[in-house]
């Protein structure tokens, strides 16, 4: 059976949409990116919040990136969005993930992927 495209412009638009990327970062999430209160324990306080580490881990997993690639990806996103925040380096993310529980729900890859980061955390 031979498949024929009846509406070429709609088919073409659908293929182009597969490459579209939209990431939303709420103001609350950006305000919580850095830890501003000391832990009260000995040693250096953490710089990045658990939400920042979970966001990095989620983006790394979602786009199948290596650790350094995920760092570069978020740095470039922040540059494009004119966000003046530091990005955790790959070793910080790796070390912090050992003590952090990040649930990655598995969903079928149908339709668009929406990534939303708000004050309650990252949602895909």
C-alpha positions as semicolon CSV with decimal commas, in nm:
position;residue;x (nm);y (nm);z (nm)
1;X;0,000;0,000;0,000
2;X;0,138;0,336;-0,100
3;X;0,081;0,632;0,130
4;X;0,009;0,967;-0,031
5;X;0,020;1,298;0,147
6;X;-0,304;1,483;0,078
7;X;-0,219;1,812;0,246
8;X;0,152;1,872;0,191
9;X;0,167;2,208;0,373
10;X;0,004;2,063;0,686
11;X;0,237;1,761;0,677
12;X;0,540;1,988;0,634
13;X;0,428;2,214;0,921
14;X;0,388;1,907;1,144
15;X;0,741;1,791;1,069
16;X;0,882;2,136;1,142
17;X;0,688;2,152;1,472
18;X;0,870;1,840;1,593
19;X;1,186;2,049;1,616
20;X;1,023;2,332;1,810
21;X;1,148;2,395;2,163
22;X;0,970;2,604;2,424
23;X;1,091;2,619;2,783
24;X;0,916;2,831;3,044
25;X;1,091;2,942;3,362
26;X;0,876;3,121;3,616
27;X;1,006;3,420;3,812
28;X;0,960;3,223;4,136
29;X;1,175;2,938;4,007
30;X;1,449;3,180;3,905
31;X;1,435;3,347;4,247
32;X;1,480;3,003;4,409
33;X;1,769;2,897;4,179
34;X;2,032;2,997;4,436
35;X;2,040;2,913;4,806
36;X;2,053;3,238;5,001
37;X;2,040;3,111;5,360
38;X;2,334;2,940;5,530
39;X;2,282;2,579;5,637
40;X;2,423;2,634;5,985
41;X;2,658;2,339;5,938
42;X;3,034;2,342;5,904
43;X;3,182;2,392;5,563
44;X;3,064;2,586;5,264
45;X;2,691;2,632;5,217
46;X;2,527;2,504;4,902
47;X;2,511;2,753;4,618
48;X;2,229;2,595;4,415
49;X;1,885;2,490;4,534
50;X;1,754;2,135;4,505
51;X;1,517;2,265;4,237
52;X;1,811;2,389;4,029
53;X;1,982;2,049;4,054
54;X;1,657;1,866;3,970
55;X;1,603;2,096;3,671
56;X;1,951;2,019;3,541
57;X;1,898;1,644;3,589
58;X;1,559;1,653;3,417
59;X;1,688;1,843;3,114
60;X;1,988;1,610;3,096
61;X;1,761;1,306;3,094
62;X;1,493;1,452;2,869
63;X;1,733;1,549;2,591
64;X;1,973;1,254;2,642
65;X;2,269;1,481;2,716
66;X;2,601;1,407;2,881
67;X;2,669;1,604;3,199
68;X;2,889;1,868;3,039
69;X;2,647;1,901;2,748
70;X;2,359;1,964;2,992
71;X;2,565;2,236;3,159
72;X;2,634;2,401;2,823
73;X;2,269;2,363;2,719
74;X;2,139;2,544;3,028
75;X;2,411;2,810;3,001
76;X;2,306;2,880;2,641
77;X;1,936;2,884;2,738
78;X;2,009;3,136;3,012
79;X;2,210;3,348;2,767
80;X;1,930;3,341;2,509
81;X;1,671;3,427;2,773
82;X;1,898;3,699;2,921
83;X;1,893;3,532;3,263
84;X;2,186;3,642;3,479
85;X;2,224;3,332;3,697
86;X;2,514;3,091;3,731
87;X;2,464;2,731;3,617
88;X;2,578;2,436;3,832
89;X;2,880;2,261;3,685
90;X;2,857;1,894;3,593
91;X;3,043;1,770;3,901
92;X;2,816;1,965;4,138
93;X;2,505;1,821;3,972
94;X;2,648;1,468;3,986
95;X;2,749;1,497;4,352
96;X;2,418;1,653;4,463
97;X;2,205;1,399;4,275
98;X;2,335;1,130;4,509
99;X;2,134;1,283;4,795
100;X;1,839;1,405;4,587
101;X;1,543;1,199;4,471
102;X;1,430;1,299;4,122
103;X;1,130;1,111;3,979
104;X;1,130;1,082;3,601
105;X;0,785;0,970;3,486
106;X;0,790;0,772;3,165
107;X;0,536;0,890;2,911
108;X;0,490;0,786;2,551
109;X;0,654;1,020;2,302
110;X;0,335;1,132;2,131
111;X;0,276;1,498;2,068
112;X;0,477;1,790;2,202
113;X;0,687;1,792;2,515
114;X;0,619;2,082;2,747
115;X;0,874;2,178;3,010
116;X;0,755;2,412;3,282
117;X;0,968;2,528;3,574
118;X;0,782;2,714;3,847
119;X;0,827;2,759;4,220
120;X;0,705;2,405;4,290
121;X;0,970;2,246;4,066
122;X;1,007;2,116;3,713
123;X;0,722;1,945;3,527
124;X;0,737;1,772;3,191
